[in-house]
Amino acid sequence: STGPIPLLVNSDLAPGDNRLLLSLVDADGFPVGGPAWRLSAESFNLTADGCTPLATKIDLPFSWSIKDLRGFFIGPANIPAGTEELGLAISGTDASGAAVSIRFAAKKSPGPAQAGRRRRPRYAGGAQG
């Protein structure tokens, strides 16, 4: 990977249709990104072969969550049943036109709670209480 560090904001990825929420930070932990960035993603089932993309490359348009301060790259993803670990290859350009290439893996969330058992909510980042 070259460039920023990816933070997958939505930690509850499960088989089926999903929405990727991706944030990027620099080496000091400060958010980077903006509307001038052009990123796309390919997803891979690392549980299977890890080499064949699951679908065509998807665009990850940027959206501000706090204007001019912090935002997210957002795109659709379909995760096949049986996927235990999802690989993501993010590529594109930053605001200056420099190439961005990021590869990382994300574990899928556990399946539905067993009947009669309540699961604790999962939170993206930070400790659970």
C-alpha positions in Angstrom: 0.0 0.0 0.0 1.0 3.6 -0.6 -0.5 6.6 1.0 -3.1 6.9 3.7 -4.2 4.4 6.3 -7.7 2.9 5.8 -10.3 2.8 8.5 -13.3 0.7 7.7 -16.0 2.6 9.6 -18.8 0.0 9.4 -17.5 -3.0 11.3 -20.7 -5.1 10.8 -20.1 -6.5 7.4 -22.2 -9.6 6.8 -23.1 -11.7 3.8 -25.4 -10.0 1.4 -25.7 -6.3 0.3 -23.6 -3.9 2.3 -22.4 -0.4 2.2 -18.8 0.3 2.6 -17.9 3.4 4.7 -14.2 4.1 4.5 -12.3 6.8 6.2 -8.6 7.6 5.5 -6.0 9.0 7.9 -2.4 10.1 7.4 0.5 8.7 9.4 -0.3 11.1 12.3 -3.9 10.0 12.5 -5.4 13.1 10.8 -8.3 12.6 8.4 -7.5 13.0 4.7 -9.7 13.0 1.6 -12.2 15.2 -0.1 -14.4 15.6 -3.1 -11.4 16.0 -5.4 -10.2 12.5 -4.6 -11.2 9.8 -7.1 -11.2 6.3 -5.6 -12.6 2.9 -6.5 -12.5 -0.5 -4.9 -12.4 -4.1 -5.7 -13.4 -6.8 -3.2 -12.0 -10.3 -2.8 -13.1 -13.4 -0.9 -9.8 -14.2 1.0 -11.5 -17.3 2.4 -11.7 -18.7 -1.2 -8.9 -17.9 -3.6 -8.4 -14.2 -2.8 -7.3 -13.5 -6.4 -10.6 -13.1 -8.3 -12.6 -9.9 -7.7 -16.1 -10.6 -6.4 -17.6 -8.0 -8.7 -16.7 -5.2 -11.0 -14.7 -2.3 -9.6 -17.0 0.1 -7.6 -16.7 3.9 -7.3 -16.2 5.3 -3.8 -17.5 8.9 -4.0 -16.6 11.1 -1.1 -19.2 12.7 1.2 -18.5 15.2 4.0 -19.9 14.2 7.4 -18.6 17.5 8.9 -18.1 20.0 6.1 -14.4 20.6 5.3 -13.3 18.6 8.3 -14.1 14.9 8.1 -15.8 12.7 5.5 -16.2 9.2 4.2 -15.8 7.3 0.9 -19.0 5.4 0.4 -19.8 2.5 -2.0 -21.9 -0.6 -2.3 -20.5 -4.2 -1.7 -22.1 -7.6 -1.9 -20.5 -10.2 0.3 -21.1 -13.8 -0.7 -22.2 -16.3 2.0 -19.2 -18.3 3.3 -16.8 -15.3 3.2 -14.9 -15.1 6.5 -12.4 -12.5 5.5 -12.9 -9.8 2.8 -10.0 -8.3 1.0 -10.3 -4.7 -0.4 -8.1 -3.1 -3.0 -8.6 0.7 -3.1 -7.0 2.6 -5.9 -7.3 6.0 -7.5 -5.9 9.5 -7.1 -5.8 12.1 -4.3 -6.6 15.8 -4.8 -3.2 16.6 -6.4 -3.5 13.7 -8.9 -1.0 11.5 -7.1 -1.7 7.7 -7.2 -3.3 6.1 -4.1 -3.1 2.3 -3.7 -4.4 0.6 -0.5 -4.9 -3.1 0.2 -6.3 -4.5 3.4 -8.5 -7.2 4.9 -11.7 -7.1 7.0 -13.3 -9.9 8.9 -17.0 -10.4 8.4 -19.3 -9.9 11.5 -20.7 -12.9 13.2 -24.1 -14.3 12.1 -27.4 -13.5 13.8 -27.7 -14.0 17.5 -28.8 -17.5 18.6 -32.4 -17.7 19.6 -32.9 -16.6 23.1 -29.5 -14.9 23.4 -29.0 -11.2 23.1 -25.9 -10.0 21.4 -24.1 -6.9 22.6 -24.1 -4.1 20.1 -20.8 -3.7 18.1 -19.2 -0.3 17.8 -16.8 0.9 15.2 -13.6 1.7 17.0 -13.3 2.1 20.7 -14.1 -0.2 23.6 -17.4 -1.9 24.1 -19.1 -1.4 27.4 
